[in-house]
Amino acid sequence: MADPDATDELLKELLQTYGPCGQEDEVRAVCARELQPVVDDMWTDDAGNLVGYVAAGGPPGGTAHRHRSTAGQSTATRVMAHMDELSMLVKRVEPDGTLHLTQLGTMYPGNFGLGPVAVLGEHETFTAVLTLGSEHTTKESPRIWQTKPDKGDQSLDWHHVYVFTGRSVEELAAAGVHPGTRVCVERSKRTLVEIGGYVGCYFLDDRAAVTALLRAAAVLRERGQRPVDDVYLVFTTNEEIGGVGGSYASGALPGTLTLALEVGPTEREYGTTVAGGPVVGYSDALCVYDKDVADRLMEIATGHGFEPQAAALGAFMSDASHSKANGLTPRAGLLCMPTLSTHGYEVIPRRAIEEIAAVIVDYVVQRDETRSGATG
């Protein structure tokens, strides 16, 4: 039986954990702690992905199942949720100790607002402030003037802002700060809040989906159920900068299907609403998802009474669509939590995590009669 409090606490812990692109170590440690007791095998691959394996036929002998080259033909499913978050990268350190940044992922300063950030130095993580400067300025401060709605009327961009550290160049060097150092939104801005029947926070993309995938693994173990085909639960790296980890895993692991768990935009453009059920992707900016996979996700969600929402998405990509577009998986699917304000202050229904977990469990334990006998 699901423990909502335990699920909430895990989500809160994941939201408080820094996981910038290419530096997901702390998130991976939390996922590994939860995953190891409920899978048959677990490892970290060369791309930094955390992989949990649940075998159709019981615990494996050896490690042949870890690689496509040694596992042989397989109709396994790879279910993915990404560990990384939208974040920032130090571009240069100024003589006065301020930092100039560039983005890691598609984001602008306005996505998360000005305010406290965490600078992840090699030797020290410390709090600093992302700032534009004083609004009480004139044309003599052109960088600020340009962004005033009644003056320059330019959108706030990375060349307008900087990070005030309160430290000297020497102190920054001692902390291990240099071009390439990751910068994240600080923990004080990462508290999960309740809004009626919804919850909101930055970085529900993709920590809510990570929580759902961990929940699905736990449910399989609690019920003593085995999937009809082998399942790889993949917690991926670097999704926000091109689906890097997911693409690697799709090419390296056995199987014919990559299924991504994501946040799904809820806008009139797509006919989706945050009050609805799971969002099932039929297409996005990179690929057309396999119709039989999407149809089956819709059918399973409908059977649970979840009122799923079919969507043809634009300006959206996932580990699955990156993998399919690059020829690394023959089949791809997308299952999303209905989400308000994706890549901003994200809001999802409280029930969304359990609904996604339930759909995933049924997807892997129920035989797909339309593809029985298919080989990969």
URDA-V497856 format. One line per field, one symbol per residue. phi: phi as a letter, one per 40 degrees, with the letter a starting at -180 (. if undefined). Layout:
phi: ???
//
This chain:
phi: .cbdccccccccccccccacdgacdccdccccdccdcbbcaaabcccgccbbbbccbhdcbgbdccbdcbcgcabcbbbbbcccbdabbccabcdcgcbbbbcbhcabdcdbgchcbbccccbabacbbcachcccbbccbcccddccdcbcfcccbcccbabcbgbcdccccccgbadhccbbccdcbbccbcbgcbbbacgccbcccdcccccccccdcccgcbccbdbbcbbcbfccbhfccccccccccchbbbbcbacbcbaddbgbbccccdcbcbaacbacccccccccccccccccgcfcbcabcbfaaadcccccccgcacbaaabbccbcgcgaccbbcdccccccccccdcccccccccbcgcbb
//
